[in-house]
C-alpha cells in the first residue's frame, strides 16, 4: 500500500510538472505573437540565442523547447530554480511565482506523505526490536538459564512472524469493550 501511494504521488507530481511545462511554453509562444519581430525578451528567445540561433526561435525543435520547459517547471517545483532558464516578461514572472507557490505546497504534501509512509514501514520493525530488547532485559533481570532463553526467544520470534506483533487477546478485549460501550 505504501509503495502504491508513493508511486501515485510521484506520478501526480510528474503530471503536474508536464502540465505546467505546457503552459510555460504557451506563455512564451503568446508573448512572441503579441510583440514585434525585433522583440527578444522571452525565455524561448533566450534559449535560441544560447543555442546559437541568434533570435530565430523557429530553429528550435519542439522537443528542445518542451524539455527546457519541463526542466524549468520541475526545477521550480522542487526548489527555486537554477537560473539558467529564467522568467523575463511579466507574464512569465507571474507564472513563475505561481509555480513556486504550487511547489511549496507539493513539497509539504509529498514529503509529509513520504515521512508517514516510511514511519509506517518501520513501525513494526521498531516495535519488534523494542519487545526483543525487553525480553532480553527480562532474561538478565530474572537470570533465566541459557536453554530456557533460547526456547523463549524462539517462541517470541515464531509468534511474531505468525501474527506480526498483534496480540489477539488485546484485540478481543478491545472489541468486547467497544461493543459494551455501544450497548450502554
C-alpha positions in Angstrom: 0.0 0.0 0.0 2.8 2.4 0.9 4.6 1.9 -2.3 1.4 2.4 -4.3 0.8 5.8 -2.6 4.4 6.8 -3.1 4.2 5.9 -6.8 0.9 7.8 -7.2 2.4 10.9 -5.5 5.4 10.8 -7.9 3.2 10.3 -10.9 0.9 13.1 -10.0 4.0 15.3 -9.4 5.3 14.4 -12.9 1.9 15.1 -14.5 1.7 18.5 -12.8 5.2 19.3 -14.0 4.2 18.3 -17.6 1.0 20.5 -17.5 2.9 23.4 -16.1 5.6 22.9 -18.8 3.0 23.1 -21.5 1.5 26.3 -20.0 5.1 27.7 -19.8 5.6 27.0 -23.5 2.2 28.5 -24.4 3.0 31.7 -22.5 6.3 32.0 -24.5 4.5 31.5 -27.8 1.8 34.0 -26.9 4.5 36.6 -25.9 6.2 36.1 -29.3 2.9 36.6 -31.2 1.9 39.6 -29.2 5.2 41.5 -29.6 7.1 43.0 -32.6 9.5 41.0 -34.6 12.6 42.5 -33.0 11.4 41.6 -29.5 13.8 39.1 -27.9 13.0 39.1 -24.2 11.1 35.8 -23.6 12.7 32.6 -22.4 12.3 31.0 -25.9 14.4 33.8 -27.4 17.0 33.4 -24.6 17.1 29.6 -25.3 17.6 30.1 -29.1 20.4 32.6 -28.5 22.1 30.2 -26.1 22.0 27.5 -28.7 23.5 29.9 -31.3 20.3 30.5 -33.4 20.6 34.3 -33.0 17.0 35.3 -32.2 15.4 32.8 -34.6 13.0 30.8 -32.4 11.8 28.9 -35.5 15.0 26.9 -35.5 14.2 25.4 -32.1 12.7 21.9 -32.2 9.5 21.2 -30.3 11.4 18.6 -28.3 14.1 21.0 -27.2 11.6 23.6 -26.2 9.5 21.1 -24.3 12.5 19.6 -22.4 13.6 23.1 -21.5 10.1 24.0 -20.3 9.9 20.7 -18.3 13.3 21.4 -16.8 12.3 24.8 -15.7 9.0 23.8 -14.2 10.5 20.8 -12.4 13.3 22.8 -11.0 10.9 25.5 -9.9 8.6 22.9 -8.3 11.4 21.2 -6.4 13.4 24.3 -5.5 13.7 27.9 -6.5 15.1 27.1 -9.9 18.7 27.2 -11.1 18.6 30.5 -13.1 19.8 29.2 -16.4 16.2 29.3 -17.7 14.5 32.3 -16.2 11.3 34.4 -16.4 11.9 37.6 -18.3 8.5 39.0 -19.1 5.8 40.0 -16.6 3.6 37.0 -17.6 6.5 34.6 -17.2 7.3 36.1 -13.8 3.7 35.8 -12.5 3.6 32.2 -13.7 6.9 31.5 -12.1 5.6 32.8 -8.8 2.6 30.6 -9.1 4.8 27.6 -9.8 6.9 28.3 -6.8 3.8 28.5 -4.6 2.5 25.3 -6.0 5.9 23.7 -5.5 5.9 24.7 -1.8 2.5 23.1 -1.4 3.7 20.0 -3.3 6.7 19.7 -1.0 4.5 19.8 2.0 2.2 17.1 0.7 4.8 14.8 -0.9 7.3 15.0 1.9 4.6 14.7 4.6 3.3 11.6 3.0 6.7 10.1 2.4 7.6 10.6 6.0 4.3 8.9 7.1 4.9 6.1 4.7 8.5 5.5 5.9 7.3 5.7 9.5 4.6 3.1 8.9 7.1 0.8 7.1 9.5 0.8 10.1 7.0 1.0 12.9 6.6 -2.8 13.1 10.3 -3.4 12.9 10.9 -0.9 15.7 8.2 -2.5 17.8 9.8 -5.9 17.2 13.2 -4.6 18.3 11.8 -3.0 21.4 10.0 -6.1 22.5 13.0 -8.3 21.8 15.2 -5.9 23.9 12.6 -6.1 26.7 12.7 -9.9 26.5 16.5 -9.8 26.8 16.3 -7.4 29.8 13.8 -9.8 31.4 16.4 -12.7 30.9 19.1 -10.7 32.7 16.8 -9.4 35.5 15.5 -12.9 36.3 18.7 -14.8 35.5 16.9 -17.2 33.1 19.1 -20.2 32.1 20.5 -20.2 28.6 18.4 -23.2 27.3 15.2 -21.5 28.5 16.3 -18.2 27.0 16.7 -19.9 23.6 13.3 -21.5 23.8 11.6 -18.2 24.9 13.4 -16.3 22.1 12.4 -18.9 19.5 8.8 -18.8 20.8 8.8 -14.9 20.6 10.2 -14.9 17.0 7.7 -17.6 15.9 4.7 -15.9 17.3 5.8 -12.6 15.9 6.3 -14.0 12.4 2.8 -15.6 12.6 0.9 -12.5 13.9 3.2 -9.6 13.2 3.2 -8.5 16.8 -0.6 -8.3 17.1 -1.9 -9.7 20.4 -5.1 -11.4 19.6 -6.2 -11.3 23.3 -5.8 -7.5 23.3 -7.8 -7.2 20.1 -10.6 -9.3 21.5 -10.7 -7.2 24.7 -10.8 -4.0 22.6 -13.6 -5.5 20.5 -15.6 -6.6 23.6 -15.0 -3.2 25.3 -16.2 -1.2 22.3 -19.3 -3.5 21.9 -20.1 -3.0 25.6 -19.7 0.8 25.2 -22.0 0.8 22.2 -24.8 -1.1 24.1 -24.7 1.3 27.0 
